[in-house]
Amino acid sequence: MDPGNIVHAADTNGLLVITEMDPIAVIFAISEDSLPQVQQQMRGGHPLPAEAYDRDLKHKLASGTLLTIDNQIDPTTGTVKLKALFPNANNTLFPNQFVNVRLLVDTIRNAVLVPNAAIQHSPKSAFVYVVKPDNTVEARNVEVQGTERDQTAIAHGLMAEEVVVTDGVDKLQPGQRLL
């Protein structure tokens, strides 16, 4: 706007934009499949911690808490929007900045963890190739409990200390001997 311009209520461009920097809100989306777990924790009155990371998920920028959940699922993406609030005294977060948000919904204790590369999928189930004591492999059905970064928690089908195959699984057959 220049001095002397006439401003109307119906103008599409405002005179200015006021942006609150501290605290700052981040809106992000999660899969609709994860929504029930988040809702259950919210109903229980547990504040869910949220962490904002840079584009590469290497540097944590800020820690905050989940504030609210949108009231509808986007049918085109199968996601629902969530809003987390972050104290931003050091201005590490900036309006419209791209961040990755990690939301801690639950902690799984005493879980058997395997690298994501070990998990294979058939039309019927998820499975892993387990190395037996005689150096042969067997395909073992597993129930996946959750995935975090490069590791997957197994609910059933695998015991701690069992060795799983992560490389060359596309060429393996049950009963095949490893070199």
Order of alpha helices (4+ residues) and beta strands (2+ residues): beta-alpha-beta-beta-beta-beta-beta-beta-beta-beta-beta-beta
